[in-house]
């Protein structure tokens, strides 16, 4: 705003008797003019005070100029607001051009230290469960050949791959799942002349690979995820399935999940295969039929019946029978609806439930004829973990895949069974059940030097403690202000702090204070001087 004002000054006698005007603050100028206009005309040494009329004229001019300044200030304010509004209405492209997007790629995650601690906690539970069942850990490249996953059975997974041509022109993909990699590795152990596996059977392997699928992201499902896998190679009977199901239950129990939270749906593709065989469906159409039936929850019964007719060539009556059988709630009901009675396939499934009863986890299991799993390579028992609250989608899943290795060159079937367990959905489950842990940072010791001369000595103490197997954080400043060092130790979660000071060092000692002891701990135990040679 305009801050110019006027003031009256004295002019020498003999010159033009008028007020000389000069800039002043608006309030100051008005005050002086009003005061001058109210005062009587009087003579002053060296000059004559301007007349009251002249003062009045100056006052009027000042008031007009002040009004003009106010209007100008308002105009400037409006212009500034309009400019700011225009800045806020930048296009999305302009905003993206001005700023760098710090978010990770869609469907992927960053793991900050706290989240990394939680991930390690979860993975440790995976590993503890697997090793307690006698499994060994393995791994494979995250980059695989595309042909490993192209089984031509209408699977969604072939449409969800992050695939591309590498710089040598090879068709490769980020692995969407681990089972084909496992099959490839097992075949490397197979003797070409006999087809026998050159290893002690059964193979009991587990892994926690990162997998990639380009699909719609939702709660519990990302485009990248880690998946706990456990597989058994070389066991043809359902004892292998029972062992894996027991491991799944053991893991859930280890993280505070009960059978009231999670259930395991069980079915057998062998039973469904008997139904299809009775209906005259050719064996080569079996896998594709299972993939279509797996879409029942997504597209509905009518659409499934139509696909069975259009893609597999089933008669409408046969398609109706198959879909109706998948609604059965018990194994007995399914056998009756499907017309397979007490077939070998049904008896095998009954045996699985009997073993689960003996093992002690039958309360986790339930028969569900609609579970067939969406991957073409499953051949026998299939299972799926589900949230009994109905909030989350499938928590885990697996089954038998005896024919998979034949797709990659095996001369005969190799009995295999396994499961996959994604990390995203289990994290959501644990959060919902209030058992997802809070894991603050911790360290055994913070070592602090009293002054700059002691910093090298503090590093020596830190090395001794690390050699003793302790985790140690060296305080980066001198600790003349003890409270500051204490605050740092508390923030990094230190259990103890070691002060390296001249007096104690001359006597070969380091003062150690326990920061996490109980309040009633005697003072002589809260703080002790420890000899250097006792640190390691």
C-alpha positions in Angstrom: 0.0 0.0 0.0 1.0 3.6 -0.6 2.7 4.9 2.4 3.5 8.5 1.2 2.3 11.4 3.4 2.8 15.1 3.9 4.2 17.2 6.7 4.4 20.9 7.3 7.8 22.5 7.5 9.0 26.1 8.1 10.2 28.2 5.2 12.5 31.2 5.4 10.9 34.7 5.5 10.8 36.4 2.1 10.3 33.3 0.1 7.0 31.7 -1.0 5.2 31.1 2.2 3.8 27.6 1.6 4.2 24.2 3.0 7.0 22.1 1.7 5.9 18.6 1.4 7.9 15.5 2.1 7.1 11.8 2.4 6.1 10.5 5.9 4.3 7.5 7.2 0.6 7.9 6.6 -0.4 7.8 10.3 2.4 10.1 11.3 1.7 12.6 8.6 -2.0 12.9 9.3 -1.4 13.3 13.0 1.0 16.2 12.4 -1.3 18.0 9.9 -4.3 17.7 12.2 -2.3 19.1 15.0 -1.0 22.0 12.9 -4.5 22.9 11.6 -5.9 23.1 15.1 -3.1 25.3 16.4 -3.3 29.2 16.2 -1.2 31.0 13.7 2.1 32.2 15.3 5.5 33.5 14.5 8.6 31.5 15.0 12.2 32.4 14.9 13.5 32.3 11.3 10.2 31.6 9.6 6.4 31.7 9.6 4.2 28.7 10.1 2.1 27.9 7.1 -1.5 29.1 7.3 -4.3 27.0 8.6 -5.9 27.0 5.1 -2.7 25.7 3.5 -2.5 23.0 6.2 -6.1 22.1 5.5 -5.4 21.7 1.8 -2.4 19.5 2.5 -4.5 17.5 4.9 -7.2 16.9 2.3 -4.6 16.0 -0.3 -3.1 13.5 2.1 -6.4 11.9 2.9 -7.1 11.5 -0.9 -3.7 9.9 -1.4 -4.3 7.6 1.6 -7.6 6.5 0.1 -5.8 5.8 -3.2 -3.2 3.8 -1.4 -5.8 1.7 0.3 -7.5 0.9 -3.1 -4.1 0.1 -4.6 -3.4 -2.3 -1.7 -6.7 -4.1 -2.2 -6.0 -4.5 -5.9 -2.5 -5.9 -5.2 -4.0 -8.3 -2.6 -6.6 -9.6 -5.2 -3.9 -10.0 -7.8 -1.7 -12.0 -5.4 -4.7 -14.3 -4.5 -5.5 -14.8 -8.2 -1.9 -15.7 -8.9 -1.9 -18.2 -6.1 -5.1 -19.8 -7.3 -3.6 -20.1 -10.8 -0.6 -21.8 -9.4 -2.9 -24.3 -7.6 -4.7 -25.2 -10.8 -1.7 -26.5 -12.6 -2.3 -29.6 -14.7 -1.3 -33.0 -13.5 1.4 -33.1 -16.2 2.8 -29.7 -15.0 2.9 -30.8 -11.4 4.6 -34.1 -12.3 7.1 -32.2 -14.4 7.9 -29.8 -11.5 8.3 -32.6 -8.9 9.9 -36.0 -8.8 7.5 -38.8 -7.8 9.0 -40.5 -4.7 6.5 -43.4 -4.6 7.6 -46.9 -5.6 6.3 -48.4 -8.8 2.6 -49.4 -8.7 2.0 -52.6 -6.8 5.4 -52.6 -5.1 6.6 -51.7 -1.7 9.4 -49.9 0.2 10.6 -51.5 3.4 11.8 -48.9 5.9 13.8 -50.3 8.9 10.7 -50.8 11.2 8.9 -52.6 8.3 12.0 -54.6 7.6 12.2 -55.8 11.2 8.6 -57.0 10.9 9.3 -58.8 7.6 12.3 -60.5 9.2 10.1 -61.6 12.1 7.6 -63.1 9.7 10.3 -64.8 7.6 11.9 -66.2 10.7 8.6 -67.9 11.6 8.4 -69.3 8.1 12.0 -70.7 8.5 11.5 -72.0 12.0 8.4 -73.9 11.0 10.0 -75.4 7.9 13.2 -76.5 9.6 11.2 -78.0 12.5 9.6 -80.3 9.8 13.0 -81.3 8.4 13.0 -79.1 5.3 16.0 -77.5 3.7 16.1 -74.0 2.2 16.9 -73.4 -1.5 16.6 -70.5 -4.0 16.7 -69.7 -7.7 17.1 -66.7 -10.0 14.3 -64.2 -10.0 14.8 -64.0 -13.8 13.5 -67.1 -15.6 12.8 -68.2 -19.2 9.3 -67.4 -20.4 8.9 -71.0 -21.8 9.1 -72.3 -18.3 5.6 -70.9 -17.6 3.9 -71.3 -20.9 1.9 -74.5 -20.3 -0.9 -73.5 -22.7 -3.8 -74.3 -20.4 -5.6 -71.0 -20.2 -4.0 -70.0 -16.9 -4.1 -66.3 -15.9 -0.5 -66.5 -14.8 0.8 -66.5 -18.4 -1.0 -63.2 -19.0 0.3 -61.6 -15.8 4.1 -62.1 -16.3 6.6 -59.2 -16.3 8.2 -60.6 -19.4 10.5 -59.0 -22.0 13.4 -59.6 -24.4 16.8 -59.2 -22.8 19.8 -57.7 -24.6 20.7 -61.0 -26.1 17.1 -61.4 -27.5 16.1 -64.1 -25.0 12.5 -64.2 -23.9 12.7 -63.9 -20.1 10.4 -62.9 -17.2 10.5 -62.1 -13.5 9.2 -65.3 -11.9 5.5 -65.2 -11.2 5.8 -68.3 -8.9 8.4 -70.7 -7.7 7.1 -74.2 -8.5 8.4 -74.3 -12.1 11.9 -73.2 -10.9 11.8 -76.1 -8.3 10.9 -78.5 -11.1 13.7 -77.3 -13.2 16.2 -77.7 -10.4 14.9 -81.2 -9.5 15.4 -82.3 -13.1 19.0 -81.2 -12.9 19.4 -84.0 -10.2 17.8 -86.6 -12.5 20.0 -89.1 -14.2 19.3 -89.0 -18.0 19.8 -92.7 -18.6 17.4 -94.0 -15.8 15.3 -91.0 -14.9 16.2 -91.6 -11.2 16.8 -88.6 -8.9 20.4 -88.6 -7.7 19.5 -87.5 -4.1 18.0 -88.9 -1.0 14.2 -89.0 -1.4 11.9 -87.5 -0.4 13.3 -84.1 -1.2 11.9 -81.7 1.4 12.7 -78.1 0.3 11.4 -74.7 1.2 12.0 -71.1 -0.1 10.9 -67.6 0.4 11.2 -66.0 -3.1 10.1 -62.7 -4.3 7.5 -63.2 -7.1 6.0 -60.8 -9.7 2.6 -60.7 -11.3 1.1 -57.8 -13.2 -2.5 -57.9 -11.8 -5.0 -55.6 -10.1 -3.7 -54.6 -6.7 -6.0 -54.9 -3.7 -5.8 -55.5 0.0 -3.5 -58.5 0.6 -2.3 -58.7 -3.0 0.5 -56.7 -4.6 2.3 -57.0 -8.0 5.4 -58.1 -6.1 5.3 -60.3 -3.1 7.3 -62.8 -1.1 5.9 -66.3 -1.0 6.8 -69.0 1.5 6.9 -72.4 -0.4 7.2 -75.9 1.1 7.4 -78.8 -1.3 7.9 -82.6 -1.0 9.2 -84.6 -3.9 9.1 -88.4 -4.1 6.1 -89.3 -1.9 3.0 -90.6 -3.7 0.6 -91.0 -0.8 -1.5 -88.5 1.1 1.0 -88.6 4.1 2.9 -85.8 2.2 -0.2 -83.6 2.0 -0.9 -84.2 5.7 2.6 -83.2 6.6 2.3 -79.9 4.7 -1.1 -79.1 6.1 0.3 -79.8 9.6 3.1 -77.3 8.9 0.6 -74.6 7.8 -1.3 -75.1 11.0 1.9 -75.0 13.1 2.9 -71.7 11.5 -0.5 -70.2 12.2 -0.3 -71.3 15.8 3.2 -69.8 16.2 1.9 -66.4 15.3 -1.2 -66.4 17.4 -3.8 -67.5 14.8 -6.3 -70.3 15.7 -8.8 -72.5 13.9 -11.5 -69.9 14.7 -9.6 -67.4 12.6 -8.6 -69.6 9.6 -9.8 -72.7 8.0 -8.3 -75.0 5.3 -10.6 -76.1 2.5 -9.7 -79.5 1.0 -10.7 -81.1 -2.3 -9.2 -83.5 -4.8 -8.8 -83.1 -8.5 -8.7 -86.9 -8.7 -12.3 -87.0 -7.5 -13.3 -84.4 -10.0 -11.3 -86.3 -12.7 -13.4 -89.4 -11.9 -16.6 -87.3 -12.5 -15.2 -86.0 -15.8 -14.1 -89.4 -17.0 -17.6 -90.8 -16.2 -19.0 -87.9 -18.3 -16.8 -88.8 -21.2 -14.5 -85.8 -21.0 -11.1 -86.6 -22.6 -8.1 -86.7 -20.4 -6.3 -84.0 -22.3 -9.2 -81.6 -21.4 -8.9 -82.2 -17.7 -6.5 -79.4 -16.8 -8.4 -76.8 -18.8 -11.7 -77.9 -17.2 -10.2 -77.4 -13.8 -9.0 -73.9 -14.7 -12.5 -73.0 -15.8 -14.2 -74.4 -12.7 -11.8 -72.3 -10.6 -13.4 -69.2 -12.0 -16.8 -70.1 -10.4 -16.5 -67.4 -7.6 -15.4 -64.8 -10.1 -17.8 -65.2 -13.1 -20.7 -67.3 -11.7 -22.2 -70.7 -12.5 -23.9 -69.7 -15.8 -20.6 -68.3 -17.3 -18.7 -71.4 -16.1 -21.2 -73.7 -17.8 -21.0 -71.7 -21.0 -17.1 -71.9 -21.0 -17.2 -75.6 -20.4 -19.4 -76.0 -23.4 -17.6 -73.5 -25.7 -13.9 -74.4 -24.7 -14.1 -78.0 -23.6 -17.1 -79.1 -25.6 -19.1 -80.5 -22.7 -22.8 -81.0 -23.1 -25.0 -78.7 -21.1 -26.3 -81.5 -19.0 -22.8 -82.7 -18.1 -21.7 -79.1 -17.4 -24.7 -78.6 -15.1 -23.8 -81.8 -13.2 -20.2 -80.8 -12.6 -21.2 -77.3 -11.4 -23.9 -78.7 -9.1 -21.4 -81.2 -7.6 -19.0 -78.4 -6.7 -21.7 -76.9 -4.3 -21.5 -80.0 -2.1 -20.7 -79.2 1.5 -19.5 -82.7 2.5 -17.5 -85.4 0.8 -20.5 -87.8 1.1 -22.8 -85.3 -0.6 -20.2 -84.7 -3.4 -19.8 -88.5 -4.0 -23.5 -88.8 -4.3 -24.1 -85.8 -6.5 -21.2 -86.7 -8.8 -22.2 -90.4 -8.9 -18.7 -91.7 -8.0 -19.6 -93.5 -4.7 -16.7 -94.9 -2.7 -14.2 -94.7 -5.5 -10.5 -94.9 -4.9 -10.2 -91.1 -5.2 -12.9 -90.6 -2.5 -11.3 -93.2 -0.2 -7.9 -91.4 -0.5 -9.5 -88.1 0.6 -11.2 -89.8 3.5 -7.8 -91.1 4.6 -6.4 -87.6 4.6 -9.1 -86.4 7.0 -8.4 -89.5 9.3 -4.7 -88.7 9.4 -5.5 -85.0 10.3 -7.7 -86.3 13.2 -4.7 -88.4 14.4 -2.3 -85.5 13.9 -4.5 -83.2 16.0 -5.5 -80.5 13.5 -8.8 -81.9 12.1 -10.7 -78.8 13.4 -8.8 -76.7 10.8 -10.1 -78.7 7.9 -13.3 -78.8 5.9 -14.2 -80.4 2.6 -15.1 -77.9 -0.2 -15.8 -79.3 -3.7 -15.5 -75.9 -5.3 -11.7 -75.6 -4.5 -9.8 -76.8 -7.6 -7.0 -74.1 -7.8 -6.3 -72.1 -10.9 -3.0 -73.7 -12.0 -3.2 -76.4 -14.6 -0.5 -78.6 -13.2 -2.4 -79.8 -10.1 -3.4 -83.5 -10.3 -4.6 -84.6 -6.9 -5.4 -83.1 -3.5 -5.7 -79.4 -3.5 -6.2 -77.1 -0.5 -6.7 -73.4 0.3 -6.5 -71.4 3.5 -9.4 -69.0 4.0 -10.4 -66.2 6.4 -13.4 -67.4 8.4 -14.4 -63.8 8.9 -14.7 -63.5 5.1 -12.7 -60.3 4.9 -9.6 -61.5 3.2 -9.2 -63.7 0.1 -7.3 -67.0 0.0 -4.5 -66.9 2.6 -2.5 -69.8 1.2 -2.9 -72.6 -1.2 -1.3 -75.7 -2.7 -1.8 -79.3 -3.9 -0.3 -82.2 -5.7 1.4 -81.9 -9.1 2.7 -85.3 -10.1 2.8 -84.6 -13.8 4.6 -81.2 -13.8 8.1 -82.5 -14.3 7.0 -84.4 -17.4 6.3 -81.1 -19.1 10.0 -80.3 -18.7 11.4 -83.5 -20.0 11.0 -86.2 -17.3 10.4 -89.6 -18.7 7.9 -90.5 -16.0 5.7 -89.0 -13.4 7.5 -87.7 -10.3 5.2 -87.4 -7.2 5.3 -83.8 -5.9 3.1 -81.8 -3.5 3.6 -78.3 -2.1 2.0 -75.0 -1.1 2.6 -71.2 -1.5 2.0 -68.7 1.2 2.1 -65.0 0.3 3.5 -62.4 2.8 1.0 -59.6 1.9 -2.2 -61.4 3.0 -0.8 -62.9 6.2 0.4 -59.4 7.2 -3.1 -58.1 6.8 -4.5 -61.1 8.7 -2.2 -60.5 11.6 -3.0 -56.8 11.7 -6.7 -57.6 11.8 -6.3 -60.1 14.6 -4.1 -57.6 16.6 -1.1 -59.9 16.7 1.1 -58.1 14.2 4.2 -57.2 16.3 5.6 -53.8 17.1 9.3 -54.2 16.9 11.3 -51.0 18.0 15.0 -50.7 17.2 17.3 -52.3 19.8 21.0 -52.4 20.4 23.0 -54.0 23.2 25.3 -51.1 23.9 25.9 -47.4 23.1 29.6 -46.5 23.7 30.2 -42.8 24.5 33.5 -41.0 24.9 33.8 -38.3 27.6 35.9 -36.0 25.4 37.7 -35.9 22.1 40.8 -37.5 23.5 38.8 -40.6 24.5 37.0 -41.2 21.2 39.7 -43.6 19.9 39.5 -45.4 23.2 35.7 -45.6 22.8 36.2 -47.3 19.4 38.5 -49.8 21.1 35.8 -50.6 23.6 33.2 -51.0 20.9 35.4 -53.5 19.1 35.9 -55.6 22.2 32.1 -55.7 22.8 31.4 -56.7 19.2 34.0 -59.5 19.5 31.9 -60.7 22.5 28.9 -60.9 20.2 27.2 -57.7 21.3 25.6 -55.2 19.0 27.2 -51.8 19.5 26.4 -48.2 18.4 29.2 -45.7 18.9 27.9 -42.3 20.0 29.1 -39.9 17.2 29.8 -36.9 19.5 31.7 -36.4 22.7 29.6 -37.1 25.7 30.6 -34.3 28.1 26.9 -33.6 28.4 25.8 -36.9 29.8 22.1 -36.3 29.4 22.4 -35.9 25.7 24.2 -39.2 25.4 21.4 -40.8 27.5 18.7 -39.4 25.3 20.5 -40.8 22.2 20.9 -44.3 23.8 17.2 -44.3 24.7 16.2 -43.4 21.1 18.2 -46.2 19.5 16.9 -48.7 22.0 20.1 -49.4 23.8 20.0 -51.8 26.8 23.3 -50.4 28.3 25.6 -47.4 27.8 29.4 -47.6 28.3 31.1 -44.4 29.2 34.8 -44.1 28.3 36.3 -41.4 30.6 39.9 -40.6 31.6 39.8 -41.6 35.2 38.3 -45.0 34.7 40.5 -45.6 31.6 43.7 -45.0 33.5 42.7 -47.8 35.9 41.8 -50.1 33.0 38.0 -49.7 33.5 34.9 -48.8 31.6 31.8 -47.5 33.4 28.7 -49.4 32.2 25.1 -48.3 33.1 22.1 -50.6 32.7 19.3 -48.5 31.1 16.6 -51.2 31.2 16.8 -52.6 34.7 13.9 -52.7 37.1 13.3 -49.6 39.3 14.1 -51.6 42.5 17.5 -52.8 41.2 20.2 -51.8 43.8 22.3 -48.8 42.7 25.5 -50.9 42.7 24.0 -53.1 40.0 22.6 -50.4 37.9 26.1 -48.9 37.3 29.4 -50.9 37.4 33.0 -50.4 36.4 34.1 -53.3 34.2 37.7 -54.2 33.5 38.7 -53.9 29.8 39.8 -57.5 29.6 36.3 -58.6 30.8 34.5 -56.9 27.9 35.4 -59.6 25.4 
